């Protein structure tokens, strides 16, 4: 059974004014997702290099690290930051955007994209 041509035309006519906002929102969301992914990778590389430096200094006896204390200090920040950070970032990125839904969809696609 084919869709009713009148209802299809009315849906198309209703969506036509929204298409520029939706396409811009999706494009900006995708670009933001790719940028966040790259920045996240750079931050992880920096953290890895810091860890390697500390371990190298500890190996040569120039530094002693109390790892249980580091873990105890970092655990609350990591738990709270993961829960609140995602909500905060979503609020910041979609503030005053009329196309927040398209932006969010593009953002998720950008985060999942290869590259």
Residue pairs with C-beta under 8 A, 6 or more apart in sequence:
21 98
21 99
21 102
22 99
22 102
23 102
24 99
24 102
25 97
25 98
25 99
25 100
25 101
25 102
25 103
25 106
26 99
26 102
26 103
26 105
26 106
26 109
27 106
28 103
28 106
29 102
29 103
29 104
29 105
29 106
29 107
29 108
29 109
29 110
30 106
30 107
30 109
30 110
30 113
31 106
31 110
32 93
32 103
32 106
32 107
32 110
33 106
33 107
33 108
33 109
33 110
33 111
33 112
33 113
34 110
34 111
34 113
34 115
35 110
36 107
36 110
36 111
37 110
37 111
37 113
54 63
54 65
57 63
58 64
58 65
90 104
93 103
93 107
94 100
94 103
94 104
97 103
